[in-house]
Amino acid sequence: MAEADAAPQQSKPPQMRVMGQFVRDMSFENIMAQKGAPSDVQPDVQVQVNLDAKKRQTENQFESAIKLTVTSKAKDGDATLFVLEIDYVGIFHIEDVPEDQLHPFLLIECPRMIFPFLRRIVSDITRDGGFPPLNLENIDFIQLYRNEIARRQAENTPPPADA
């Protein structure tokens, strides 16, 4: 009976709570308005995504950040319409995640939790900047993580969790 009681304690499910979210840094340049370009231009939008995570000083607390660079250019030319750079951070309380799974957890699950809020902010900023609201597509954080691991392996650079 002691063995049966010990087994559930060893396999506790991961615990995660979002403690807070905030915009650490943001820049929106409406280049089209600055240059007085016509407003009926068809945009070509490019989105670059970078992820970052780190442990905070408080026990079991971590930061996970999504850094977006959104560049909108005219389809029929090379004129830049706007550039949006945003660093959006979530603060998480995480327990019972094995050490070897913490790195992917911070760069997959945590960004997945805060992404809907970042999507709304991007939509509001672009709309308030005089453009149609930009509704970001869902981001496959698993694939993004796999691509980064493959890139690091190609460069023989270990991921930060292994350092």
Contact map, one row per residue, 1 for C-alpha under 8 A:
1111100000000000000000000000000000000000000000000000000000000000000000000000000000000000000000000000000000000000000000000000000000000000000000000000000000000000000
1111110000000000000000000000000000000000000000000000000000000000000000000000000000000000000000000000000000000000000000000000000000000000000000000000000000000000000
1111111000000000000000000000000000000000000000000000000000000000000000000000000000000000000000000000000000000000000000000000000000000000000000000000000000000000000
1111111100000000000000000000000000000000000000000000000000000000000000000000000000000000000000000000000000000000000000000000000000000000000000000000000000000000000
1111111110000000000000000000000000000000000000000000000000000000000000000000000000000000000000000000000000000000000000000000000000000000000000000000000000000000000
0111111111000000000000000000000000000000000000000000000000000000000000000000000000000000000000000000000000000000000000000000000000000000000000000000000000000000000
0011111111100000000000000000000000000000000000000000000000000000000000000000000000000000000000000000000000000000000000000000000000000000000000000000000000000000000
0001111111110000000000000000000000000000000000000000000000000000000000000000000000000000000000000000000000000000000000000000000000000000000000000000000000000000000
0000111111110000000000000000000000000000000000000000000000000000000000000000000000000000000000000000000000000000000000000000000000000000000000000000000000000000000
0000011111110000000000000000000000000000000000000000000000000000000000000000000000000000000000000000000000000000000000000000000000000000000000000000000000000000000
0000001111111000000000000000000000000000000000000000000000000000000000000000000000000000000000000000000000000000000000000000000000000000000000000000000000000000000
0000000111111100000000000000000000000000000000000000000000000000000000000000000000000000000000010000000000000000000000000000000000000000000000000000000000000000000
0000000000111110000000000000000000000000000000000000000000000000000000000000000000000000000000011000000000000000000000000000000000000000000000000000000000000000000
0000000000011111000000000000000000000000000000000000000000000000000000000000000000000000000001111000000000000000000000000000000000000000000000000000000000000000000
0000000000001111100000000000000000000000000000000000000000000000000000000000000000000000000011111000000000000000000000000000000000000000000000000000000000000000000
0000000000000111110000000000000000000000000000000000000000000000000000000000000000000000000111100000000000000000000000000000000000000000000000000000000000000000000
0000000000000011111000000000000000000000000000000000000000000000000000000000000000000000000111000000000000000000000000000000000000000000000000000000000000000000000
0000000000000001111110000000000000000000000000000000000000000000000000000000000000000000011110000000000000000000000000000000000000000000000000000000000000000000000
0000000000000000111110000000000000000000000000000000000000000000000000000000000000000000011110000000000000000000000000000000000000000000000000000000000000000000000
0000000000000000011111000000000000000000000000000000000000000000000000000000000000000000011100000000000000000000000000000000000000000000000000000000000000000000000
0000000000000000011111100000000000000000000000000000000000000000000000000000000000000001111000000000000000000000010000000000000000000000000000000000000000000000000
0000000000000000000111110000000000000000000000000000000000000000000000000000000000000001110000000000000000000000000000000000000000000000000000000000000000000000000
0000000000000000000011111100000000000000000000000000000000000000000000000000000000000111100000000000000000000000000000000000000000000000000000000000000000000000000
0000000000000000000001111100000000000000000000000000000000000000000000000000000000000111100000000000000000000000000000000000000000000000000000000000000000000000000
0000000000000000000000111110000000000000000000000000000000000000000000000000000000001111000000000000000000000000000000000000000000000000000000000000000000000000000
0000000000000000000000111111000000000000000000000000000000000000000000000000000000011110000000000000000000000000000000000000000000000000000000000000000000000000000
0000000000000000000000001111100000000000000000000000000000000000000000000000000000111100000000000000000000000000000000000000000000000000000000000000000000000000000
0000000000000000000000000111110000000000000000000000000000000000000000000000000001111000000000000000000000000000000000000000100000000000000000000000000000000000000
0000000000000000000000000011111000000000000000000000000000000000000000000000000001110000000000000000000000000000000000000000000000000000000000000000000000000000000
0000000000000000000000000001111111000000000000000000000000000000000000000000000011100000000000000000000000000000000000000000000010000000000000000000000000000000000
0000000000000000000000000000111111100000000000000000000000000000000000000000000111100000000000000000000000000000000000000000000000000000000000000000000000000000000
0000000000000000000000000000011111111110000000000000000000000000000000000000000111000000000000000000000000000000000000000000000000000000000000000000000000000000000
0000000000000000000000000000011111111000000000000000000000000000000000000000000000000000000000000000000000000000000000000000000000000000000000000000000000000000000
0000000000000000000000000000011111111000000000000000000000000000000000000000000000000000000000000000000000000000000000000000000000000000000000000000000000000000000
0000000000000000000000000000001111111000000000000000000000000000000000000000000000000000000000000000000000000000000000000000000000000000000000000000000000000000000
0000000000000000000000000000000111111100000000000000000000000000000000000000000000000000000000000000000000000000000000000000000000000000000000000000000000000000000
0000000000000000000000000000000111111110000000000000000000000000000000000000000000000000000000000000000000000000000000000000000000000000000000000000000000000000000
0000000000000000000000000000000100011111100000000000000000000000000000000000000000000000000000000000000000000000000000000000000000000000000000000000000000000000000
0000000000000000000000000000000100001111100000000000000000000000000000000000000000000000000000000000000000000000000000000000000000000000000000000000000000000000000
0000000000000000000000000000000000000111110000000000000000000000000000000000000000000000000000000000000000000000000000000000000000000000000000000000000000000000000
0000000000000000000000000000000000000111111000000000000000000000000000000110000000000000000000000000000000000000000000000000000000000000000000000000000000000000000
0000000000000000000000000000000000000001111100000000000000000000000000000111000000000000000000000000000000000000000000000000000000000000000000000000000000000000000
0000000000000000000000000000000000000000111110000000000000000000000000011110000010000000000000000000000000000000000000000000000000000000000000000000000000000000000
0000000000000000000000000000000000000000011111000000000000000000000000011110000000000000000000000000000000000000000000000000000000000000000000000000000000000000000
0000000000000000000000000000000000000000001111100000000000000000000001111000000000000000000000000000000000000000000000000000000000000000000000000000000000000000000
0000000000000000000000000000000000000000000111110000000000000000000001110000000000000000000000000000000000000000000000000000000000000000000000000000000000000000000
0000000000000000000000000000000000000000000011111000000000000000000111100000000000000000000000000000000000000000000000000000000000000000000000000000000000000000000
0000000000000000000000000000000000000000000001111100000000000000000111000000000000000000000000000000000000000000000000000000000000000000000000000000000000000000000
0000000000000000000000000000000000000000000000111110000000000000011110000000000000000000000000000000000000000000000000000000000000000000000000000000000000000000000
0000000000000000000000000000000000000000000000011111000000000000011100000000000000000000000000000000000000000000000000000000000000000000000000000000000000000000000
0000000000000000000000000000000000000000000000001111100000000001111000000000000000000000000000000000000000100010000000000000000000000000000000000000000000000000000
0000000000000000000000000000000000000000000000000111110000000001111000000000000000000000000000000000000000100000000000000000000000000000000000000000000000000000000
0000000000000000000000000000000000000000000000000011111000000111100000000000000000000000000000000000000001100000000000000000000000000000000000000000000000000000000
0000000000000000000000000000000000000000000000000001111100000111000000000000000000000000000000000000000000000000000000000000000000000000000000000000000000000000000
0000000000000000000000000000000000000000000000000000111110011110000000000000000000000000000000000000000000000000000000000000000000000000000000000000000000000000000
0000000000000000000000000000000000000000000000000000011111111110000000000000000000000000000000000000000000000000000000000000000000000000000000000000000000000000000
0000000000000000000000000000000000000000000000000000001111101000000000000000000000000000000000000000000000000000000000000000000000000000000000000000000000000000000
0000000000000000000000000000000000000000000000000000000111111000000000000000000000000000000000000000000000000000000000000000000000000000000000000000000000000000000
0000000000000000000000000000000000000000000000000000000111111000000000000000000000000000000000000000000000000000000000000000000000000000000000000000000000000000000
0000000000000000000000000000000000000000000000000000001101111100000000000000000000000000000011100000000000000000000000000000000000000000000000000000000000000000000
0000000000000000000000000000000000000000000000000000001111111110000000000000000000000000001111000000000000000000000000000000000000000000000000000000000000000000000
0000000000000000000000000000000000000000000000000000111100011111000000000000000000000000001111000000000001000000000000000000000000000000000000000000000000000000000
0000000000000000000000000000000000000000000000000000111100001111100000000000000000000000111100000000000000000000000000000000000000000000000000000000000000000000000
0000000000000000000000000000000000000000000000000011110000000111110000000000000000000000111100000000000001100110000000000000000000000000000000000000000000000000000
0000000000000000000000000000000000000000000000000011100000000011111000000000000000000011110000000000000000000010000000000000000000000000000000000000000000000000000
0000000000000000000000000000000000000000000000001111000000000001111100000000000000000011100000000000000000000010001000000000000000000000000000000000000000000000000
0000000000000000000000000000000000000000000000001111000000000000111110000000000000001111000000000000000000000000000000000000000000000000000000000000000000000000000
0000000000000000000000000000000000000000000000111100000000000000011111000000000000011110000000000000000000000000000000000000000000000000000000000000000000000000000
0000000000000000000000000000000000000000000000111000000000000000001111100000000000111100000000000000000000000000000000000000000000000000000000000000000000000000000
0000000000000000000000000000000000000000000011110000000000000000000111110000000000111000000000000000000000000000000000000000000000000000000000000000000000000000000
0000000000000000000000000000000000000000000011100000000000000000000011111000000111110000000000000000000000000000000000000000000000000000000000000000000000000000000
0000000000000000000000000000000000000000001111000000000000000000000001111100000111100000000000000000000000000000000000000000000000000000000000000000000000000000000
0000000000000000000000000000000000000000001110000000000000000000000000111110111111000000000000000000000000000000000000000000000000000000000000000000000000000000000
0000000000000000000000000000000000000000111100000000000000000000000000011111111110000000000000000000000000000000000000000000000000000000000000000000000000000000000
0000000000000000000000000000000000000000111100000000000000000000000000001111110000000000000000000000000000000000000000000000000000000000000000000000000000000000000
0000000000000000000000000000000000000000010000000000000000000000000000000111110000000000000000000000000000000000000000000000000000000000000000000000000000000000000
0000000000000000000000000000000000000000000000000000000000000000000000001111111000000000000000000000000000000000000000000000000000000000000000000000000000000000000
0000000000000000000000000000000000000000000000000000000000000000000000001111111100000000000000000000000000000000000000000000000000000000000000000000000000000000000
0000000000000000000000000000000000000000000000000000000000000000000000001100111110000000000000000000000000000000000000000000000000000000000000000000000000000000000
0000000000000000000000000000001100000000000000000000000000000000000000111100011111100000000000000000000000000000000000000000000000000000000000000000000000000000000
0000000000000000000000000000011100000000001000000000000000000000000000111100001111100000000000000000000000000000000000000000000000000000000000000000000000000000000
0000000000000000000000000001111100000000000000000000000000000000000000111000000111110000000000000000000000000000000000000000000000000000000000000000000000000000000
0000000000000000000000000011111000000000000000000000000000000000000011110000000111111000000000000000000000000000000000000000000000000000000000000000000000000000000
0000000000000000000000000111100000000000000000000000000000000000000111100000000001111100000000000000000000000000000000000000000000000000000000000000000000000000000
0000000000000000000000001111000000000000000000000000000000000000001111000000000000111110000000000000000000000000000000000000000000000000000000000000000000000000000
0000000000000000000000111110000000000000000000000000000000000000001110000000000000011111000000000000000000000000000000000000000000000000000000000000000000000000000
0000000000000000000000111100000000000000000000000000000000000000111100000000000000001111100000000000000000000000000000000000000000000000000000000000000000000000000
0000000000000000000011111000000000000000000000000000000000000000111000000000000000000111110000000000000000000000000001000000000000000000000000000000000000000000000
0000000000000000000011110000000000000000000000000000000000000011110000000000000000000011111000000000000000000000010000000000000000000000000000000000000000000000000
0000000000000000011111000000000000000000000000000000000000000011100000000000000000000001111100000000000000000110010000000000000000000000000000000000000000000000000
0000000000000000011110000000000000000000000000000000000000001111000000000000000000000000111110000000000000000000000000000000000000000000000000000000000000000000000
0000000000000001111100000000000000000000000000000000000000001111000000000000000000000000011111000000000000000100000000000000000000000000000000000000000000000000000
0000000000000011111000000000000000000000000000000000000000011100000000000000000000000000001111100000000000000000000000000000000000000000000000000000000000000000000
0000000000000111100000000000000000000000000000000000000000011100000000000000000000000000000111111000000000000000000000000000000000000000000000000000000000000000000
0000000000000111000000000000000000000000000000000000000000010000000000000000000000000000000011111000000000000000000000000000000000000000000000000000000000000000000
0000000000011110000000000000000000000000000000000000000000000000000000000000000000000000000001111100000000000000000000000000000000000000000000000000000000000000000
0000000000001110000000000000000000000000000000000000000000000000000000000000000000000000000001111110110000000000000000000000000000000000000000000000000000000000000
0000000000000000000000000000000000000000000000000000000000000000000000000000000000000000000000011111110000000000000000000000000000000000000000000000000000000000000
0000000000000000000000000000000000000000000000000000000000000000000000000000000000000000000000001111111000000000000000000000000000000000000000000000000000000000000
0000000000000000000000000000000000000000000000000000000000000000000000000000000000000000000000000111111000000000000000000000000000000000000000000000000000000000100
0000000000000000000000000000000000000000000000000000000000000000000000000000000000000000000000001111111110000000000000000000000000000000000000000000000000000000000
0000000000000000000000000000000000000000000000000000000000000000000000000000000000000000000000001111111111000000000000000000000000000000000000000000000000000000100
0000000000000000000000000000000000000000000000000000000000000000000000000000000000000000000000000011111111100000000000000000000000000000000000000000000000000001100
0000000000000000000000000000000000000000000000000000000000000000000000000000000000000000000000000000111111111000000000000000000000000000000000001000000000000000000
0000000000000000000000000000000000000000000000000000000000000000000000000000000000000000000000000000111111111100000000000000000000000000000000000000000000000000000
0000000000000000000000000000000000000000000000000000100000000101000000000000000000000000000000000000011111111110000000000000000000000000000000000000000000000000000
0000000000000000000000000000000000000000000000000011100000000001000000000000000000000000000000000000001111111110000000000000000000000000000010001000000000000000000
0000000000000000000000000000000000000000000000000000000000000000000000000000000000000000000000000000000111111111000000000000000000000000000011001000000000000000000
0000000000000000000000000000000000000000000000000000000000000000000000000000000000000000000000000000000111111111100000000000000000000000000010000000000000000000000
0000000000000000000000000000000000000000000000000000000000000001000000000000000000000000010100000000000011111111110000000000000000000000000000000000000000000000000
0000000000000000000000000000000000000000000000000010000000000001110000000000000000000000010000000000000001111111111000000000000000000000000010000000000000000000000
0000000000000000000000000000000000000000000000000000000000000000000000000000000000000000000000000000000000011111111100000000000000000000000010000000000000000000000
0000000000000000000000000000000000000000000000000000000000000000000000000000000000000000000000000000000000001111111100000000000000000000000000000000000000000000000
0000000000000000000010000000000000000000000000000000000000000000000000000000000000000000110000000000000000000111111111000000000000000000000000000000000000000000000
0000000000000000000000000000000000000000000000000000000000000000010000000000000000000000000000000000000000000011111111100000000000000000000000000000000000000000000
0000000000000000000000000000000000000000000000000000000000000000000000000000000000000000000000000000000000000001111111110000000000000000000000000000000000000000000
0000000000000000000000000000000000000000000000000000000000000000000000000000000000000000000000000000000000000000011111111000000000000000000000000000000000000000000
0000000000000000000000000000000000000000000000000000000000000000000000000000000000000001000000000000000000000000011111111100000000000000000000000000000000000000000
0000000000000000000000000000000000000000000000000000000000000000000000000000000000000000000000000000000000000000001111111110000000000011000000000000000000000000000
0000000000000000000000000000000000000000000000000000000000000000000000000000000000000000000000000000000000000000000111111111000000000010000000000000000000000000000
0000000000000000000000000000000000000000000000000000000000000000000000000000000000000000000000000000000000000000000011111111100000000000000000000000000000000000000
0000000000000000000000000000000000000000000000000000000000000000000000000000000000000000000000000000000000000000000001111111110000001111000000000000000000000000000
0000000000000000000000000000000000000000000000000000000000000000000000000000000000000000000000000000000000000000000000111111111000001111000000000000000000000000000
0000000000000000000000000000000000000000000000000000000000000000000000000000000000000000000000000000000000000000000000011111111100001000000000000000000000000000000
0000000000000000000000000001000000000000000000000000000000000000000000000000000000000000000000000000000000000000000000001111111110001000000000000000000000000000000
0000000000000000000000000000000000000000000000000000000000000000000000000000000000000000000000000000000000000000000000000111111111111100000000000000000000000000000
0000000000000000000000000000000000000000000000000000000000000000000000000000000000000000000000000000000000000000000000000011111111111100000000000000000000000000000
0000000000000000000000000000000000000000000000000000000000000000000000000000000000000000000000000000000000000000000000000001111111100000000000000000000000000000000
0000000000000000000000000000010000000000000000000000000000000000000000000000000000000000000000000000000000000000000000000000111111100000000000000000000000000000000
0000000000000000000000000000000000000000000000000000000000000000000000000000000000000000000000000000000000000000000000000000011111110000000000000000000000000000000
0000000000000000000000000000000000000000000000000000000000000000000000000000000000000000000000000000000000000000000000000000011111111000000000000000000000000000000
0000000000000000000000000000000000000000000000000000000000000000000000000000000000000000000000000000000000000000000000000000011001111100000000000000000000000000000
0000000000000000000000000000000000000000000000000000000000000000000000000000000000000000000000000000000000000000000000000111111000111110000000000000000000000000000
0000000000000000000000000000000000000000000000000000000000000000000000000000000000000000000000000000000000000000000000000110011000011111000000000000000000000000000
0000000000000000000000000000000000000000000000000000000000000000000000000000000000000000000000000000000000000000000000110110000000001111100000000000000000000000000
0000000000000000000000000000000000000000000000000000000000000000000000000000000000000000000000000000000000000000000000100110000000000111110000000000000000000000000
0000000000000000000000000000000000000000000000000000000000000000000000000000000000000000000000000000000000000000000000000000000000000011111000000000000000000000000
0000000000000000000000000000000000000000000000000000000000000000000000000000000000000000000000000000000000000000000000000000000000000001111100000000000000000000000
0000000000000000000000000000000000000000000000000000000000000000000000000000000000000000000000000000000000000000000000000000000000000000111110000000000000000000000
0000000000000000000000000000000000000000000000000000000000000000000000000000000000000000000000000000000000000000000000000000000000000000011111110000000000000000000
0000000000000000000000000000000000000000000000000000000000000000000000000000000000000000000000000000000000111011000000000000000000000000001111111000000000000000000
0000000000000000000000000000000000000000000000000000000000000000000000000000000000000000000000000000000000010000000000000000000000000000000111111100000000000000000
0000000000000000000000000000000000000000000000000000000000000000000000000000000000000000000000000000000000000000000000000000000000000000000111111110000000000000000
0000000000000000000000000000000000000000000000000000000000000000000000000000000000000000000000000000000000000000000000000000000000000000000111111111000000000000000
0000000000000000000000000000000000000000000000000000000000000000000000000000000000000000000000000000000100110000000000000000000000000000000011111111100000000000000
0000000000000000000000000000000000000000000000000000000000000000000000000000000000000000000000000000000000000000000000000000000000000000000001111111110000000000000
0000000000000000000000000000000000000000000000000000000000000000000000000000000000000000000000000000000000000000000000000000000000000000000000111111111000000000000
0000000000000000000000000000000000000000000000000000000000000000000000000000000000000000000000000000000000000000000000000000000000000000000000011111111100000000000
0000000000000000000000000000000000000000000000000000000000000000000000000000000000000000000000000000000000000000000000000000000000000000000000001111111110000010000
0000000000000000000000000000000000000000000000000000000000000000000000000000000000000000000000000000000000000000000000000000000000000000000000000111111111000000000
0000000000000000000000000000000000000000000000000000000000000000000000000000000000000000000000000000000000000000000000000000000000000000000000000011111111100000000
0000000000000000000000000000000000000000000000000000000000000000000000000000000000000000000000000000000000000000000000000000000000000000000000000001111111111110000
0000000000000000000000000000000000000000000000000000000000000000000000000000000000000000000000000000000000000000000000000000000000000000000000000000111111111100000
0000000000000000000000000000000000000000000000000000000000000000000000000000000000000000000000000000000000000000000000000000000000000000000000000000011111111000000
0000000000000000000000000000000000000000000000000000000000000000000000000000000000000000000000000000000000000000000000000000000000000000000000000000001111111000000
0000000000000000000000000000000000000000000000000000000000000000000000000000000000000000000000000000000000000000000000000000000000000000000000000000000111111100000
0000000000000000000000000000000000000000000000000000000000000000000000000000000000000000000000000000000000000000000000000000000000000000000000000000000111111110000
0000000000000000000000000000000000000000000000000000000000000000000000000000000000000000000000000000000000000000000000000000000000000000000000000000000110011111111
0000000000000000000000000000000000000000000000000000000000000000000000000000000000000000000000000000000000000000000000000000000000000000000000000000100100001111111
0000000000000000000000000000000000000000000000000000000000000000000000000000000000000000000000000000001000000000000000000000000000000000000000000000000000000111111
0000000000000000000000000000000000000000000000000000000000000000000000000000000000000000000000000001011000000000000000000000000000000000000000000000000000000111111
0000000000000000000000000000000000000000000000000000000000000000000000000000000000000000000000000000000000000000000000000000000000000000000000000000000000000111111
0000000000000000000000000000000000000000000000000000000000000000000000000000000000000000000000000000000000000000000000000000000000000000000000000000000000000111111
